[in-house]
Amino acid sequence: MRKAASLLASRFSFNNLRLKNQLFFAFFIVVLIPVLFVGIFLTAAYRNNVLEQATKQTTNNVDKIRTQTSDILRIPIGLSDDYLVSTSLKNLVNTRYTTVFESVQALWDFTSFKNAVQLYREIDGIRFYTANETILENWDFLHATPDIQQTDWYRSVSGSEQINWRLMTDETKHGDRSLSLVRRINFPEYKTAGVLVIDVNQQLFDTMLSQEPYDTMILDSGNNIVAAKDRSWIGNNLSAMNFTGLADKGQGTYRMSFEGSQYQVVVENLLPRSSVTGLRIVSLFAVESIVSGANRVAQLGFTVLLISMIIALILIYFMSSVLTKRTLTLYRNLSRAGKGDLTVVSDIRGNDEIALLSHQFNNMIASIRTLVEEVEDSNRRQSQLELAQKDIKLKMMASQINPHFLFNALESIRMRIHMKGEKEIASVVRMLGRMIRNNIEIGSRSIPLGEEMEIVRYYLGIQQFRYGGERLAFRMRLDEEAQSALIPPLIIQPLVENAVVHGLEEAGEGGQVIVSTKLLADGALEVAVSDNGVGMSAERLAEVRRSLDDTDEEKQHRIGLRNVHQRLKLTFGEESGLRIESRANEGTTISFRLPGEEGNNHAYTSHRG
């Protein structure tokens, strides 16, 4: 099954199509589908942009309504703050009147409510509910009867002096409903209280919302509609209307479905100063009414696109016929070259891509002819090089005979001396032979630290024999845990040689060389080589330090130190180079430290001091 699917896929591969069919196929893939995709994308973007602009306009309008509403409510809030501390209201409400005349006279003298209604157009009416039964009821002062005290709006302010905003029915105006401020007024001196109700002028809201382009309404905390563009909505509760789910929405922008249609909804909260309950401003519009124009533009665009595609297909058919003819000519020339005819020349004329391919084909044929000649010449030179390399290998094998001969001769001399009882000389010859053998066998590979220290011990033994025990003594302080660690060869011996030749050769008796290795806690290895010889002055020490990084070999006097320094830096980094400390007539210290490598052999530090 898989094989059949693979065969079917290869049969309908793009590469198996003729050029004319490929052009048609490419037109659909490269032009038609992207254009359709871009058209759909742009149409959706245009729809979204229109919807976004409408939403932005609605948001701005809601913000404007919120600001205007806040300005309207500022007046009743300010009046209620004044009545909280009003002495005339306090005295009027808390006076016990013995006659009807006294009550009528007191009400006649209190004109604050009437004056406020006449002065401020935002106020439609003010009334005060009191438990003082000696006050006669009028349109400004009403008795807080038990029935009134059981109402929701009256009990909502029984706990504090914070303002409540509610849709209220004004029994003094034939049951008209409007947004009202409800606030408890306490009189601590008399241990009494009353409820102040200030009705807001409904016409201000009607005028403000009638100018809105979309359906807009203002809700109180109980989701009652206190004002709306459609005035028939005023007084209704959201639960009784078709706006399902809108009652629970907080401030923000939402996409909601009402009666099968999509609506964009903008909700803005308003909590006036000193209020415990606030208002919500809600504006909504049908999405379809906004994007219908965009849909018509999209239909027109797709019609124009379809006509353009048909014209393009006709043009592609004629152009592909011309292109195919020129391509077949180039194909025949390529076939001749593929069969080995390097004399073929393509004569397709013009400046288009096929003509450029034809020119490049001619250049390629010329290059191939040149490359064939170069390959033949290269093969001849390669044969000559191989013969020269074989000759070099023979000479290298011959050059190894002399060191082996020298080692074997030294071993014979050592045995002859040992047989004659000269054990000290025999030991020195043995150490010299071992050093020669190590130098012959050593290569670029790393060696254990123990082997390097053995070479150092042989070298110091030979030098001690040469100078005598009075002039040269040495000690080796070796960390046993580091003996198996791998280091580059001939790293420590040049430091020891430098200590003997430059540090102790000009000194008298009592010369001493100390070689130490120490494995540190972080896995690094510190190696130290020190002498108590003639040392160096500060100027000479600075010169030697500079010479370690000097690349001019003709100026080098201590090539061994420089070689070690450069090898350490190249292998382990800048921090692993040699560190030299010295004082005149006090000795010299050379150190290096190789960083530890987790999961591998240790790295080391050489210290000469």
Secondary structure, DSSP 8 states (H G I E B T S, - for coil): -HHHHHHHHHHT-GGGS-HHHHHHHHIIIIIIHHHHHHHHHHHHHHHHHHHHHHHHHHHHHHHHHHHHHHHHHHHHHHHHHHHHT-HHHHHHHH---SSHHHHHHHHHH--HHHHHHHH-TTEEEEEEEES-TTS---SSEEE--HHHHTSHHHHTTSS-S-BEEEEEEEGGGTTEEEEEEEEEEEETTTTEEEEEEEEE-HHHHHHHHHT-SSEEEEE-TT-BEEEESSGGGTT-BGGGSS-TTGGG--SEEEEEEETTEEEEEEEEEE--TTBSS-EEEEEEEEHHHHHHHHHHHHHHHHHHHHHHHHHHHHHHHHHHHHHHHHHHHHHHHHHHHHTT-TT------SSSHHHHHHHHHHHHHHHHHHHHHHHHHHHHHHHHHHHHHHHHHHHHHHHTHHHHHHHHHHHHHHHHHHHTT-HHHHHHHHHHHHHHHHHHH--SS-EEHHHHHHHHHHHHHHHHHHH-TTTEEEEEE--GGGTT-EE-SSSSHHHHHHIIIIIITTS-S-EEEEEEEEE-TTSEEEEEEEE-SS---HHHHHHHHHHHT---GGG-S-HHHHHHHHHHHHHH-GGGS-EEEEETTTEEEEEEEE---TTS--EEEEEE-
